[in-house]
Amino acid sequence: MTWYFARMRQMGPAEVLYRTRQAANVPIDYLGKGQRAQFQAPHGEWWSPRKYPVTFNRAGASFEKIRIFDLEFPADFEFDWHRDYRNSKSVERKFSRSLDIRDPEVVGDIKYIWEINRHQHLSALAYSSRPDASDIVARSLSDWLDSNPYMEGVNWTSSLEFGLRLISWAAIFPTMREHFARNKALREKLATSAYLHMKAIRRHLSRYSSANNHLIGELAGLYVGATCFPWWNECDTWRDFARRELEREILAQFTPEGVNREQAMSYQFFTLEMLLFAGLVARNSGDAFEGAYYERLRKGLDYVLLVATKSGDLPWFGDSDDARGFLFSPNESELQAVMSLGAGLFDDERYLSFAPRGTVASKALLGPATEPIVRRASTPQVGTAELLREGGIAVIQADDWKVVMDVGPLGFTTIAAHGHADALSLLLAVKDRYVLVDPGTYAYHSHPEWRAYFRGTAAHNTARVDGQDQSVMRGRFLWDQKANVKVKHFAEEATEICIAAEHDGYTRLSDPVVHRRAVTVKKQERMIEVEDAFECKGDHSIELYWHLVESLTPEALPGGSIRAEGDGVKLDFTFEGQQGDIAIIHGSESPILGWRSTEFNVKHPTSTVRRSLRIRGTQSIKTRIQF
């Protein structure tokens, strides 16, 4: 009940009314439960390679294993589509709206169920070089369609999942031409289910405080479905509606500098993939979106270019569940996919450094248009310092290093679902790899204590006061009493660049504390000077955290300094003034500290430098990092 009350506090009257109306639709959904082939087979020309907006090619590599997070299955594995294989939990096949998908006793870890039901492994398989790929895909699709009648079971509980499945089916469709030509039953089953997916999305859109990446995925799926499967009278209306909404949402969810407002790098890519897929399907169909849509897409790619190292390493702020908007090959990262598409869509060779030969995705969604650009690939050119004020990111860089500071809001909408309590966190990349890192996410629905740690302030390169997080968690995807950040100063001079910002997250304490961080990067000395000021009246405990990449091994030196060295990189930490207790923590479970997760549901030990001390009244604490 605590969660429900906290969730209600984040809703306005309009949202309460909207959700009430949604609840009133449950009996209507129940009456439609189990609906199967109650619609005629697609009328008119059901297949035309000249008109279809996705180009089939067998450019993919061999495909032997299906990877679902930390699990592997043979390519021809016959899934129980209602089973969490990680926890050996099968979900009852009953009316979808009666399933409590937040309860692990009911659904296990729902991420493992939803991931296989997105059918992205099938789209990747379809474009692979495996000779029996289309036969496996046909069997899997047929089995899924038989096992998932409308509104029955866990796979009809989320409109985002409907949208992602439609995108996968749109990618798969041109690879299955021969199967559909000779198998009318499969064609009709898929067509019927696609219609019901679109109908369900239109009836159950994520609005108001839930209008984040979910809404983009739903609208992208609706647009792609109505364009690629346009066999019903409603499709024109759905397509026009989805186009208008997508044109609005991309401007609402991405800042003018191109930063996704969820403040999470993984969701930057997730939404870019879905928006690129929809935008390219539109362009390829002669139904291009308005110019502002594509311009904001380009800004989103420019932001990625700004924070990525030359080798493609990234600052993984915020949540990550390894979600992909589409998948044409398991061997192509989200960075490679979006940049190769951007290179072709915008005729911009800067993006090609991450995928100079193009990708299966670019060949499918751009066709031969990528070829001339590939021959003109060049190294990206970037500036020295950038402050993205609305996006809340500061970037300071030279040829072989990059400093990134989080000076933005906690997240998007009133719930800030995918944000982390990382205000004023500082990341450092040296020699094309981030070495002061964000530890990641690890889990969503399982392991609540680990979920809390990886979202919390102690898991970020910033300061924690009195053992509390900067913002208050009320649920796995729900924040309350959020820290607000203000940038106070940003200046670039010949030899140094300075940024100062503060947040009010600890003003909720009985003795309010304002945390102000000033960062000076001395370019020639390759040094970062960090001054953390705490404005308060009473006594407080302060903890400063520095999380290291796994390749660095730290050791304490005489005088209280720390040296972390490895893989050709050396960081020297020196601490001025009252040093307090300086500790190196590696893989501790009590308390949880010294861990990193670079893949969903996978974690491994790494080293964290923690400086703990007590202050009385306003005080500044200085740290120097030589790199």
Secondary structure, 3 states (H helix, E strand, C coil): CHHHHHHHHCCCHHHHHHHHHHHHCHHHHHHCCCCCCCCCCCCCCCCCCCCCCCCCCCCCCCCCEEEECCEEEECCCCCCCCEECCCCEECCCCEHHHCCCCCHHHHCCHHHHHHHHCCHHHHHHHCCCCCCHHHHHHHHHHHHHHHCCCCECHHHCCHHHHHHHHHHHHHHHHHHHHHHHHCHHHHHHHHHHHHHHHHHHHHCCCCHHHCCHHHHHHHHHHHHHHHHCCCCCHHHHHHHHHHHHHHHHHHHHECCCCCECCCCHHHHHHHHHHHHHHHHHHHHCCCCCCHHHHHHHHHHHHHHHHHCCCCCCCCCCCCCCCCCCCCCCCCCCHHHHHHHHHHHHHCCHHHHHHCCCCCHHHHHHCHHHHHHHHCCCCCCCCCCEEEECCCCEEEEECCCEEEEEECCCCCCCCCCCCCCCCCCCEEEEECCEEEECCCCCCCCCCCHHHHHHHHCHHHCCCEEECCECCCEEEECCEEECCCCEEEEEEEECCCEEEEEEEECHHHHCCCCCEEEEEEEEECCCCEEEEEEEEECCCEEEEEEEEEECCCCEEEECCCCCEEEEECCEEEEEEEECCCCEEEEEECEECCEECEEEEECCEEEECEEEEEEEEEECCEEEEEEEEC
